[in-house]
Amino acid sequence: MTLTADQIRERYTKYEYRIPMRDGVRLFTSVLAPKDSSTTYPILLTRTPFGVSPYGPDEYGEFTLQTQAILEAGYIVVRQDVRGRLMSEGEFTHVTPHKADKKPGDVDESTDTWDTVEWLLEHVPNH
């Protein structure tokens, strides 16, 4: 069984954030969190250059069967526009390679992911 759009709205609240990275760039992030706060839920993070539309906290849009199954399983679903794409700030670099010898202000895909996860753990309840 998959959840209908109405069932998703009944069970989940959509939040939108601009999560700050270590260099001050803010990445647009959409969070679907279960309304039931009586338990904890795992977080599933997807980062994409293709957009996490529809934008707007009241706009849920259509979900793939995979996402519906993840929501039905009780995950906090987090989707993020990568650096420099759509609603996120910064300069986009296709598949930013890992920088092994980072200086304090250096960023790449791994630092953006790390900063996002740290922010989510501090600000999203019931994880």
C-alpha positions in Angstrom: 0.0 0.0 0.0 1.2 3.5 -0.8 0.2 6.7 1.0 -2.0 9.1 -0.9 -1.2 12.8 -1.0 -3.9 13.4 1.6 -2.5 10.8 3.9 1.0 12.3 3.6 -0.4 15.7 4.5 -2.3 14.2 7.5 0.8 12.4 8.8 3.7 14.8 7.8 4.5 18.4 8.1 6.7 20.1 5.5 9.4 22.6 6.6 11.8 24.6 4.5 15.1 25.8 5.8 18.2 27.6 4.4 20.9 25.7 6.2 24.2 27.6 6.8 27.4 25.9 5.7 30.8 26.6 7.2 31.6 29.3 4.6 28.3 31.1 5.2 26.5 29.8 2.1 23.0 28.7 2.8 21.5 25.6 1.2 17.8 25.2 0.6 16.5 22.2 2.4 13.0 20.7 2.5 12.1 18.5 5.5 9.0 16.2 5.7 8.7 15.2 9.4 6.1 12.9 10.9 3.5 14.8 13.0 3.5 12.0 15.6 6.1 13.1 18.1 5.7 10.1 20.5 8.7 8.3 19.0 11.9 8.9 17.1 12.5 8.5 13.4 15.5 7.9 11.2 16.5 10.7 8.8 17.0 10.0 5.1 18.9 12.8 3.3 19.0 13.3 -0.4 21.1 16.1 -2.0 20.4 16.9 -5.7 21.3 19.4 -8.4 17.9 18.8 -10.0 15.7 20.6 -7.5 13.5 19.6 -4.6 10.4 21.3 -5.9 7.6 22.1 -5.4 8.8 25.0 -3.3 6.7 26.4 -0.5 5.8 24.8 2.9 2.2 24.1 1.8 3.3 22.5 -1.5 3.8 18.8 -1.2 3.6 17.8 -4.9 3.8 14.3 -6.2 6.0 11.6 -4.7 7.6 8.6 -6.4 6.7 5.2 -5.2 10.1 4.9 -3.6 9.5 8.1 -1.6 6.0 7.1 -0.7 7.4 3.8 0.7 10.0 5.6 2.7 7.4 8.0 4.2 5.1 5.0 5.0 8.1 3.3 6.8 8.3 6.4 9.1 11.3 8.3 8.0 12.1 12.0 8.3 12.7 12.8 4.6 15.1 15.6 3.9 15.8 16.8 0.4 18.4 19.5 -0.4 19.3 21.6 -3.4 23.1 21.3 -3.7 25.4 24.4 -3.6 24.7 26.8 -6.4 21.6 25.1 -7.8 18.0 26.4 -7.8 17.1 27.8 -4.3 20.6 27.2 -2.8 23.3 29.9 -2.6 26.9 29.5 -3.8 28.6 28.4 -6.9 27.7 25.1 -8.5 30.6 22.7 -9.4 29.6 19.4 -11.0 30.6 16.6 -8.7 32.9 18.5 -6.4 35.8 16.2 -5.6 36.8 15.5 -2.0 39.6 17.8 -0.8 41.9 15.7 1.4 43.9 18.7 2.7 41.2 21.2 3.5 41.9 24.6 4.9 39.3 26.0 7.4 37.2 27.8 4.6 37.4 25.0 2.0 34.2 23.3 1.0 33.2 20.3 -1.1 30.4 17.8 -1.3 31.5 16.1 1.9 31.7 19.3 4.0 28.2 20.4 2.8 26.8 17.0 3.7 28.5 17.0 7.1 27.3 20.6 7.9 23.8 19.6 6.8 23.7 16.5 9.0 25.0 18.4 12.0 22.4 21.1 11.6 19.6 18.5 11.1 20.6 16.7 14.3 20.5 19.9 16.3 17.3 21.4 14.8 15.0 18.6 13.7 13.2 17.0 16.6 12.4 13.3 17.1 15.3 11.8 15.1 
